Amino acid sequence: MQIVVYGAGYLGTVLSACLADFGTPIVCCDCDRKKILSLAQGYIPFYEKNLEEIIKRNVRAGRLTYSTEIESQVERSQVIYLAQDDAEETETMALRIAQVASPGSLLLICTPTPVGTVTGITKKIRALGQGLAVVSHPLTLTEGCAVEDFNWPDRLLFGTGSPQVISTLKIIYRPLVMRGTPVIVTNPETAELVREAVTAFLATKISFINEMATLCEHVDADAVDLQLALGLDKRIAPRCLQAGVGMGGSFVGPDIANLTALAQRSGVALQVLTAAQAVSEQHNERTMRKIAEVMPTLHDKRVGMLGLAVKPHTSSVTGSASVALARHLVEKGAAVQAYDPFAMTQAERELENAVAYCDSAYKAAEGMDALILATGWPEFRSLDFAKVKTLLKRPLIVDTKNLLDSERLRGMGFEYMGVGRMHA
């Protein structure tokens, strides 16, 4: 079975590599010649945990190739994945593919799209007289653990009414199906809504724990113990139940915006989601207020930041709360210097010259009035904090991820501020 994946951005690169790792020949296509050439030469323009090894392994084995010859690849493929990061050109590309696709071939829409997109595309393809089956196939890939999410999904979700299509898809995903991964088959609208509803639910969950963290600080409770206890409740689960600065992620903003717009068009008020958004927006400002408690003015102050990525184990900064925090610090008059293991190149595109970029965590701490841990990279936990203390002008650490051992740091003479921690 010949499969082509259109999209050489984050989503398409991860998807094509992981599908190839199933042992299936995959061609990753894109109009952007520069992207395709870079991938073919083994250069991945972003960091994602374990992805480089998978791409190299499958390119060597001949299972994963890259091409800009979209029409010719589509013509000889039975299955086409549309996996662009941006939904803006989804319909245009789907119709372009339909013009050259073989009768009976299958088009899977993985690009995050608003509810109704697949049905709209299907109608236009039928009007062209093309026999291409279109399926909504939302993927839930989280930056920093996208490979793990693909290989160990909570479920496989397909929006289609065709049993024949599902049989084909079960063959493609046989390694996951044989492992017992649940397969949910529904109509395209429901499949599209699932993605946006999941994002909305996570937004609510994150906002809830952040509000609880605020309460912890007022009643001398500890947010880390609270979130652990809540997460161990089988009805809740621990993932995305850590207090921090706020929500972040490539598709969080678009998903919530699409769901909100859909509700407004339908005359439905999503009050809980609206409140969750408001809480998330407030928490970045709340971090600024916490800093202001110990540093009444940021004007002419020097602040070091550890982490700029949206999450650990990825270089993505799209929707990063850490980048937003850096921007706020600069706006308040602080001079910021930052370090991230993999995300500095992408962060520089967002922040430009507003921030100085360092080649190590220790350089980011040197001469600073405060050090902010903004992204929870595990390596920050094992820093030599005795050395960090000698480098800082003032031994003040603001830990927005509650990653560090607060008691140990206070015992070393640091001023430590966590989120929802006792004595924070």
N, C-alpha and C positions, 0 to 999 in steps of 0.2 A: 504494500500500500504506500503510495507516494503522498507525502504530506508537506505542505508549504505553510510557513508562518509569515504573515506580513507584519512588519514592525520590528525595527532594530533599536528601539528605545529600551527602557527598563523592563516593561512587561514582555515584549516580544523576545528579548534576549534571554530572559529567564525561562520563558515558556519553551522556546526552541531547544535550549540546552537540556532541559529536564525531560522533554519528550524524547530527544535523541538518546538520553541515558536509559530509556526503556528498551533500546535496541532497534528503534524504528528510524529509517532514513528520513532526515528532516532538512529542508532548505529554508533558510531564513532570508527573506527578501525585504528590500526597502528602496524607496526612490532616492534616498540620501546616499550617494556613492561614497562619500567620505566615511560615513558610519560603517557601511558594509566592508569597505577596504580595511578599516581599522580592525574590525572583528575577524576578518579573514586572516589578518596578520597576527592575530592573538592578542590584540590590545583591546581591553574592555574599558570604556570611558567612565566607568563608575565601579565602586567596590561593593560587593555583596558576598557575604560569608559563603565559602565553598563553591561559588559559581565558577571562578577561573579554572579550578581543577576539572570540573565537569566539562567545560567547553574544550579545554585542551585534550582531554581524554577522548571525546567524541569526534573532534576534528581529526585527530590522529587515526582513529578507527574508520574514518570516512563516512560516518553516520551523520555528521553535521557539516553542511556547507552553506556558503553565503553568496547571494546573487542580487543584482539589480534588474535582471531580466524577468520582470514580474509576469508579463503576459505569457511568455513561453513556459515558465514554471507552473503557472496556474493551469494552462492547457493540459499538462500531463499529470496533474494531481487529482486525486479522488477526494481529498479533504484539504480545505483551506481555512486557516485560522486568521482572523483579523484581530491583531493585538497591538494597536497603537496606544500610546499613553494618552493622547488627546482625542476626545470624541468628536471634535469639530468636523473632521473629514471622513467620518465613518461611513455615512451614506454614499458620498461620492466614490470612495474606494470600493465599497460593496457593489455598486452598479458597474464600475469599471471591471471588477473581477467577474461579474455575471456575464458580461459581454463575451468573454473568452473561455469561461469554464465549461468543462465537458458536461453533457446532460447527465443528470443523476448524481453529480458531485455535491459535496456538503460544505457549507460555509458556516463556521462557528464565530460568533461575535463575542470576543473576550474583552474588547475595549469597554471601559465603564461608560454606559450610555443611559440616558433618561428612559423612563417607562414609556413604552410604545414605539421605540426605535426599530426593533426587529420586525414588528408587524408592519410598520410603514415601509421598511425596506422590502419585505416580502411582497407587498402589493405592487411596488414599482417594478420589481424583477418579473413578476407574473405579467404585468402590462407590456413588458418587453418581449414576452414569449419565451423566456429562459426557464429551463428546468433545473433550477438550483435550489436545494433545500437550505433554509436559513434557520439557525438555532441560536438562542441566547445561552451563552455559557460563561457566566460571570466567574472570575477567579479571585480568591481571597489570598493575596500574597502580601505579607507584611515585610516592610523594609527591615533588613537585619536577620530575618529567618525565612526568606522567600523560598529557598530550596527545600527547607524542612516543611514549610506549609504545602508546597506542591506534592512532595513525596508522602506526606502523612496528613492529608486533608481530613477535615471533619465530615465532609460529604462531597459528592460530585453532583453538581446542579445543572440540569439541562432544561431549557424552555423549548419544547417541541411537542407536536401531537403525533409524530410518526414512529411506530414501533420499529420499523426498518432502520431508521436513523439511530435509534437507541442501541440496536444490535451492533451497528458499526462502531459506535462510540465505546461500547463495552469491550470491543476488541482492542481499540487504541489504548484504553485505560485498564487492560487486563491485569497488570501487576497490582493495581490498586483495588480492582474489583475482587480479585482472588484473595486479597488480604482482608476483605470484609468491609471495605469502605462503603457506607450507604450511598445509594444512587437515588436521587430525587428527580422525578420527571414531572414537569408542570407546564403551564402555558408560558409563552415568552414574557408577558407582562408581569407575572408573578416572579419569574426568575430575575428580571431586571429590578423589581421592587425589593427582592431579598437583599441584594447588595446594599442598596441605600438604607434599608431598615436596619441591617446589621451595623452599618456605620453610625446611624442615629442611636442605636441601643448602646454601642460602645461610648459614644459621646456622653450619654446620660450616666453610664457607669463611671467614667473617668471624672465627670463633674461631681458626681455624688461623693466619691472618695476624697476629692479635693475639698469639698465643703466639710466633710467629716474631719479632715486634717486641720482645717481652720478651727473647728470646734475643739479638737484635741488640745490646741495651744491655749485655749481659754479655760479648760477644765483640768489641766495638768495630766492629760492622758497621752498615750504614745501612738501615733498613726501607723508606725511599722507593725506593732503588735496587733493593732486593730485590723489592718488590711490582711495580715496573715490569718487571723481568726475568721474574718469574713470569707476569705478565699478558700479556706478549708471546708466551708459549708458547701456541700455538693450541689446546692441549688444556685450557687453564685460562681464558683471557680476563680482561681487567682489571676488569670491572665488579664491584663489591662485594669488591674485593681491596685495600682500603686500611685500614691499621691505624688504630685509634681507640679510643673509650671502650667500645664494645660495640654490640650489635644494637639497632635501633630500627625502628618502623613500626607502622601501625594494626593490621595483621592478624598480626604476627609471633607475639605471645603466644597468641591464639586458635588459629592454625594449628598451632603446635607442641603446644599443649595437646590439641587434637583428635587429632593424629597419635599422641601419646603414649598417650592414652586408648584409641584404637583398637588399638594394639599390645598394651597391657595386657589388653584384653578378649580378644584373640586369642592370648594367651600368648607374645608375642614381645618379647624384650628389645632395645630400640634403644640399645645402649651408646654408639655414636658420637654420636648426637643428645644423649643425656644429658650426655656430656662437653662437647659444644659449648655447651649451655645453661650448664653450670657455669663454663666459661671466660668466657662473655659476662658473667655476673653478677660474676665476680671482677674484670673489667677496670675497672668503675666504681670499685671500692674501690682498685684499683691506682693509678688516677689520683690518688685522695686520698692514697695513700702517697707518691707522687712529690712532691705539693705539700708533704707533711709533711717531706720531706727538706730542703727549703729554708725552710720555715716550720713549725718544730717544734710550734707551737700555732696554731690558727685562732681561738681565743677572742679576741674583741674586734678581730679583724683585718677589714679591708675588702677585699672581692674583687669585681672587675668581671668580667662575663661577656659575651662577644660571641656571640650566637646562642642561641636556645631551641628553634627548630623541629627536627623530627625529621631533616630534610634541607634543603639550600638549595632555593630556588624554590618553597617551599610554606609555608603558615601553620600546617599541622598540627603539633601537639605530642603526638599520641597515641603512646605508647610511646617518647617522646623520651629518649635517653640524656642529653641536655643538661639537661632538666628534672630528671631523676633526680640528676644531678650537683649542680645548684643546691640541691636538697632536702638532699643529704648535707652540703654546705658549711654550710647553715643549721643543721643538726643538730649540727655540730661547733662551733658558736658564732660563725661568720663572719657579717658583715653583707654581703649580696650586692646589688649593683645591676647590672642587665642591660639589654642592647639587642638587639633583633632587628628587621630591616626590616619583617616582616609578622606575626610570631607572638606578639606581646606580649599581645594581647587574649585569645587562647586560653590562653596560658601563665598569665595572671592567674587564669583559672578553675581551673587546676590548683594553682598555688602560692599563690593569694590574696595576702595582704599579707606573706608571708614574704620577698619580694624587692621591691626598689625598681626601678621601670621608668624607663628614660631615653629621651630623644628622639634620641639620636645615640650613635655608638660613642665619641666623644670624651667625652661626659658620663659614659658608663659607666666610663671610665678615670680620671676626675678624683678625685685623692686616694686612689687604691687602693693597697693593699700588694701586689697581684698582679692580672694581667689574664689571663683564661682565654678562649682561642678555642675555643668548644664546638661551633659549627655552621659548616660550611665555605662560607659565603656568599662568592662571588668578590669582592665589594666590600671585604671586610676585607683582601684582599691589597694593595689600592691605598690604604690609609690613609696619612696623613702621620705616619710613625712618629717623626719628630723632634718633632712636636707631642705625640704620645702620650707620649713619654718625659718631656716637661716636665710633663705632667698627672699622671703616676703618682707616688705617694709613693715607691715602690720600682720600678725598671725591670725587673720580672719578668714574663715572658710564658710561659704554659703553652699550647702549641699542640696540642690533642688531635686535630687533623686533619692535621698536617704541611702546612698550607696556606702558611705563610710562608717567606721566605728566611732560613734560620737563620744562615748566614754573614754576611749583610748586617746582621741585627739584632745579632749578637754584636759585629760591627765598630762598631756605633753605641753599644755600651756596655750593651746589654740582657743580662739573664740569660734565656737561652732554653732551654725544655724542650719537646722534641717527644716523639713516641711511637716508640721504637725507633731514634732518631737517634744518631749518634756524638756523644759528649760531652754526651748528654742529661742 
